[in-house]
């Protein structure tokens, strides 16, 4: 599920906010060879399962991501 603070990006610019969404996408499939169209140069620390600051990740442009519906939160 996405968390508060998810934005709609068009043409490389934030154009608005989106409501929290539920997804059932496999991370393995989303990051498979050929599925990552671009990798940004803006890596930052992110929250992780075992505490914040454990994941250092750049922005990714993925070929696809499957959302299955809305979510409350």
Buried (B, 14 or more C-beta within 10 A) or exposed (E): EBEEEEEEEEEEEEEEEEEBBEBEEEEEEBEEEEBEEEEEEEEEEEEEEEEEEEBEEEEBEEEEEEEEEEBEE
